[in-house]
Structure formats: C-alpha cells, structure tokens
Amino acid sequence: MVYQSAYAPQLVLCLLVAANGLVGCSKGPTRPKVVPVSGSIKFKGAPLPNATVTFLPEGSSPRNPFGTTDASGNFKLTSYDTDDGAVPGDYVVVIVAGVAADGKKPEERTAQDMINMGPGGKIPNQTVVPEKYKERKTSGLKRSVVAGDANVFNIDLAE
C-alpha cells in the first residue's frame, strides 16, 4: 500500500513555484554602459544617404555599434537598443554605401526587372564610396567615444 499525504500535491506545487522563482531571479550578464553617439557622413561634400556606419572597437567590446544614414547623411549608433550609442573607447570607423547596378530603387522596379534578375533575385551593387572605407585596415577613420562628451562625429569622405 502506498501512503500519500493529503498535503503532498500542495507541497509539490510549492516546491515548483519556489524553484521557478529562483531561476527567474537570475539577472544574467550586465551590459556595459553606453553613451549616445551621432554624426553625419558626407562624400565629396554632399550628404551620403543609406550608408552603413560601423564603429569597430580597437580594444575589447562585446558589440560593434552601427547606424544607417538618413537622407541628410545623419546617423545615430546602436549597440543594444535602437540609437542607444556605443561603449566608451577607441574605434576604427568603416562605411559601406552602394546602389543597385541598374540605378533603380526597389519601388521603381517592374515585373520584367524582377524576371531579368534571375534566380535569387539579386542585383549587383556598385560601391558609392571608395573601397578603402569598407575595411578596418584601410579606412583611416579613427574616433574616440568619451563618456560625458557630445560624441558627434561629422565625417567628410574624400576620394
């Protein structure tokens, strides 16, 4: 004969709730403090829209903050949450900007354009800025993000 207490189901339930509460209390790793970072990108003196701007840390950082320029060439960096900024430190900046080789915006493409793309639907891109700005080793763009500073970086790219 198996003995079962009238309180056994309640005891099991209490233990499960307590165990779940302990697991839920774990905060996990904490994020490094970030500070707002913004700026603008120009190429040959004109705003560079739709460019991806990435700050690559020279030291250790868990993230590579990035942003995309708007129509006026302005950007804000994101590390964890939208437009939250970057961890203070030294960075190499890389910039990638391209347009479709056919020169059309996605909304300008016709059904025939889509058919002409073939399998995968990819159109080759033409780089708008010189290739050197796409690589850490060749960009030559270095910036320091400092806590308490404005951290506004206006970059004018040359040929």
Order of alpha helices (4+ residues) and beta strands (2+ residues): alpha-beta-beta-beta-beta-beta-beta-beta-alpha-beta-beta-beta
